[in-house]
Amino acid sequence: MDSVIDRAFAAALYGDGDDGLDTGASLLAAAPETDADLRRRGEEYLHRAWRHGWQPADVLRLVRRDLDDPHVRLAADLIRAQTARYAHLPPRWPAQLADLDANTGPGGDHRDRFTRATVHLQLYRLLLRLPPIEPAGPLPGDTVPGPVHGEPRTLTRIRALLAKAEATGYPEEAEALTAKAQELMARHSLDDALLAARTRAKDVPTACRIGVDAPYETAKAILLDAVAAANHCRAVWNEAYGFSTVVGFDADLESVELLHTSLLVQGTAAMTRAEAGQRAAGRKRTKTFRQAFLMAYAHRIGGRLAEAGEHAVREAATEAAEASRDAAALLPVLAARDVAVTDHAERMFPETTTTRVRGVTDAEGWHHGTAAADRAHVTPRDRGPALP
């Protein structure tokens, strides 16, 4: 049985053309006794991917980008089975697996054996070629601190504010809700930092990966970079694999994920409304309008979010002084955490470059994107995101 698998893999997985795939699929289709081993090999490739720094969401994002729906369903099925083998999963993995279940579903496979074998081999070719990347957390199976049941009340309030901002049809209300959410995020970060300092907790930076999907991925990466910077984190964009790695303390990483997702939803909704108006006026250059809109939207975000964070720091210092506490202790704590984040990011990514942003050619798109960014409480940054 192994000899059939080995011959099929040798033919299919180490070349770029279809001839090898056809040969490998023919061998497997003619040997039903290889089915269990074929599946086991796929789980082994996933195990290898985890050891090389990949996570379930990373793998599925790449499969969805480069292959087709049958490959996505197969990858999701293999990920479910493979991760079920571990007694412990890293903290962020259960949420990724829940998203996987929500977005793919099990689904049966009623195609002929040759087609099924081809899908397996195409997926395995992709998995085999995944290079090592920077690890963003512990490996599955490692013993890690148990999950905290529930979440801080502040995060619950932040989620509610952002949900209202996404749902409202009134730009001024969305602006106010988003600004309040960012202020609460900043206060949550300050409280977390001061608590760690007082208790001498061994709180250290970590990392998470956030998908940056096409189209207009440069604008989306700049938006994420701005949100990360406003929340005391650093984002490094991997354009080739469609994600940014965000480095920071856990409380700040949660804020970045929440706010980035919300701002994308708000920006996309605003872009759709503005684009409808442009089409009604007879314009047809949809792609250039969208690109300019999202670039302007991203370009405006950083300073306005920083303003909300600075306001929270001033308020916290004032409250500390009024309560006869040492307000001057606040800034050294924040500075030490910023240094820790920078050091951790530089160890993970000793070499980065900045990407050149293409010129924007649609003035109307830029104008509407800037206006939408102002309503979403954002302002400019003048550099592109870092690239590994």
NORQUI-V149909 format. One record per backbone hydrogen bond with DSSP energy under -0.5 kcal/mol. NH is the residue of the N-H (numbers start at 1). CO is the residue of the C=O. E is the energy in kcal/mol with one decimal. If there is no record, write none. Layout:
<<NH | CO | E> <NH | CO | E>>
//
This chain:
<<5 | 1 | -2.0> <6 | 2 | -3.3> <7 | 3 | -2.3> <8 | 4 | -2.6> <9 | 5 | -2.9> <10 | 6 | -2.4> <11 | 7 | -1.8> <12 | 8 | -2.1> <13 | 9 | -2.6> <21 | 17 | -0.6> <22 | 18 | -2.8> <23 | 19 | -2.3> <24 | 20 | -2.8> <25 | 21 | -2.9> <26 | 22 | -2.2> <27 | 23 | -2.1> <28 | 24 | -2.2> <29 | 25 | -2.7> <30 | 26 | -1.6> <31 | 28 | -1.5> <34 | 31 | -2.3> <35 | 32 | -1.7> <38 | 34 | -2.6> <39 | 35 | -2.0> <40 | 36 | -2.2> <41 | 37 | -2.4> <42 | 38 | -1.5> <43 | 39 | -1.9> <44 | 40 | -1.9> <45 | 41 | -2.1> <46 | 42 | -1.8> <47 | 43 | -2.4> <48 | 44 | -2.3> <49 | 45 | -2.0> <50 | 46 | -2.6> <51 | 47 | -2.0> <52 | 48 | -1.2> <53 | 50 | -1.9> <54 | 49 | -2.3> <59 | 55 | -2.3> <60 | 56 | -2.6> <61 | 57 | -2.2> <62 | 58 | -1.9> <63 | 59 | -2.5> <64 | 60 | -2.7> <65 | 61 | -1.7> <66 | 62 | -2.6> <67 | 63 | -2.5> <71 | 68 | -0.6> <72 | 68 | -1.9> <73 | 69 | -2.7> <74 | 70 | -2.2> <75 | 71 | -2.8> <76 | 72 | -2.6> <77 | 73 | -2.3> <78 | 74 | -2.6> <79 | 75 | -2.6> <80 | 76 | -2.4> <81 | 77 | -2.1> <82 | 78 | -2.8> <83 | 79 | -2.7> <84 | 80 | -1.2> <85 | 82 | -1.3> <86 | 83 | -1.4> <93 | 90 | -1.5> <94 | 90 | -0.7> <96 | 92 | -1.3> <97 | 93 | -2.7> <98 | 94 | -2.2> <99 | 95 | -2.3> <100 | 96 | -2.2> <101 | 97 | -2.2> <102 | 98 | -2.2> <103 | 99 | -2.2> <104 | 100 | -1.5> <105 | 100 | -0.7> <110 | 108 | -0.5> <116 | 112 | -2.4> <117 | 113 | -2.6> <118 | 114 | -2.1> <119 | 115 | -2.3> <120 | 116 | -2.2> <121 | 117 | -2.5> <122 | 118 | -2.6> <123 | 119 | -2.3> <124 | 120 | -2.8> <125 | 121 | -2.3> <126 | 122 | -1.6> <127 | 123 | -2.5> <128 | 124 | -2.8> <129 | 125 | -1.1> <130 | 127 | -1.3> <133 | 52 | -3.2> <141 | 88 | -2.9> <142 | 139 | -1.6> <144 | 142 | -0.5> <149 | 147 | -0.6> <155 | 152 | -0.6> <156 | 152 | -1.6> <157 | 153 | -2.2> <158 | 154 | -2.4> <159 | 155 | -2.7> <160 | 156 | -1.9> <161 | 157 | -2.5> <162 | 158 | -2.6> <163 | 159 | -2.4> <164 | 160 | -2.0> <165 | 161 | -2.2> <166 | 162 | -2.2> <167 | 163 | -1.5> <168 | 164 | -2.1> <171 | 169 | -0.6> <174 | 170 | -2.2> <175 | 171 | -2.6> <176 | 172 | -2.2> <177 | 173 | -2.6> <178 | 174 | -2.6> <179 | 175 | -2.5> <180 | 176 | -2.3> <181 | 177 | -2.2> <182 | 178 | -2.4> <183 | 179 | -2.2> <184 | 180 | -2.4> <185 | 181 | -2.3> <186 | 182 | -2.5> <187 | 183 | -2.4> <188 | 184 | -2.7> <189 | 185 | -2.4> <190 | 186 | -2.3> <191 | 187 | -2.8> <192 | 188 | -2.2> <193 | 189 | -2.4> <194 | 190 | -2.8> <195 | 191 | -2.4> <196 | 192 | -2.1> <197 | 193 | -2.1> <198 | 194 | -2.6> <199 | 195 | -2.4> <200 | 196 | -0.6> <201 | 196 | -1.7> <203 | 201 | -2.1> <204 | 202 | -0.6> <206 | 248 | -3.1> <208 | 246 | -2.1> <210 | 244 | -2.7> <212 | 242 | -2.2> <220 | 216 | -1.8> <221 | 217 | -2.5> <222 | 218 | -2.2> <223 | 219 | -2.3> <224 | 220 | -2.3> <225 | 221 | -2.4> <226 | 222 | -2.3> <227 | 223 | -2.3> <228 | 224 | -2.7> <229 | 225 | -2.4> <230 | 226 | -2.1> <231 | 227 | -0.8> <231 | 228 | -1.0> <232 | 229 | -1.4> <233 | 228 | -2.7> <234 | 247 | -2.1> <236 | 245 | -2.4> <237 | 386 | -3.5> <238 | 243 | -3.2> <239 | 237 | -0.8> <241 | 238 | -0.5> <242 | 238 | -0.7> <242 | 239 | -0.6> <243 | 238 | -1.5> <244 | 210 | -2.6> <245 | 236 | -2.9> <246 | 208 | -3.2> <246 | 244 | -0.6> <247 | 234 | -3.1> <247 | 245 | -0.5> <248 | 206 | -2.3> <252 | 249 | -0.6> <253 | 249 | -2.4> <254 | 250 | -2.2> <255 | 251 | -1.4> <256 | 252 | -2.4> <257 | 253 | -2.4> <258 | 254 | -2.3> <259 | 255 | -2.9> <260 | 256 | -2.6> <261 | 257 | -1.8> <262 | 258 | -2.1> <263 | 259 | -2.9> <264 | 260 | -2.1> <265 | 261 | -2.1> <266 | 262 | -2.9> <267 | 263 | -3.0> <268 | 264 | -2.7> <269 | 265 | -2.2> <270 | 266 | -2.4> <271 | 267 | -2.5> <272 | 268 | -2.4> <273 | 269 | -2.0> <274 | 270 | -2.5> <275 | 271 | -2.8> <276 | 272 | -1.9> <277 | 273 | -1.6> <278 | 274 | -1.9> <279 | 275 | -2.6> <280 | 276 | -2.2> <281 | 277 | -1.2> <282 | 279 | -1.7> <283 | 278 | -2.3> <286 | 284 | -2.4> <289 | 285 | -1.9> <290 | 286 | -2.7> <291 | 287 | -2.5> <292 | 288 | -2.3> <293 | 289 | -2.7> <294 | 290 | -2.8> <295 | 291 | -2.0> <296 | 292 | -2.5> <297 | 293 | -2.6> <298 | 294 | -2.7> <299 | 295 | -2.7> <300 | 296 | -1.5> <301 | 298 | -1.1> <301 | 378 | -0.6> <302 | 298 | -0.5> <302 | 379 | -0.7> <304 | 300 | -0.7> <305 | 301 | -2.1> <306 | 302 | -2.5> <307 | 303 | -2.4> <308 | 304 | -1.6> <309 | 305 | -2.0> <310 | 306 | -3.0> <311 | 307 | -2.3> <312 | 308 | -1.8> <313 | 309 | -2.0> <314 | 310 | -2.5> <315 | 311 | -2.4> <316 | 312 | -2.6> <317 | 313 | -2.5> <318 | 314 | -2.4> <319 | 315 | -2.7> <320 | 316 | -2.3> <321 | 317 | -2.3> <322 | 318 | -2.5> <323 | 319 | -1.6> <324 | 321 | -1.7> <325 | 320 | -3.3> <327 | 325 | -1.4> <329 | 326 | -1.5> <330 | 327 | -1.5> <332 | 328 | -0.8> <333 | 329 | -1.4> <334 | 330 | -2.1> <335 | 331 | -2.9> <336 | 332 | -2.4> <337 | 333 | -1.9> <338 | 334 | -2.4> <339 | 335 | -2.3> <340 | 336 | -2.1> <341 | 337 | -2.4> <342 | 338 | -2.5> <343 | 339 | -2.8> <344 | 340 | -2.4> <345 | 341 | -2.6> <346 | 342 | -2.4> <347 | 343 | -1.9> <348 | 344 | -2.2> <349 | 345 | -2.7> <353 | 387 | -2.5> <355 | 385 | -1.2> <363 | 361 | -0.7> <366 | 362 | -2.1> <367 | 363 | -2.6> <368 | 364 | -2.7> <369 | 365 | -2.6> <370 | 366 | -2.5> <371 | 367 | -2.2> <372 | 368 | -2.4> <373 | 369 | -2.2> <374 | 370 | -2.4> <375 | 371 | -2.0> <376 | 372 | -1.9> <377 | 374 | -1.1> <378 | 373 | -1.4> <381 | 299 | -1.1> <386 | 235 | -0.8> <387 | 353 | -3.4> <388 | 237 | -0.9>>
//
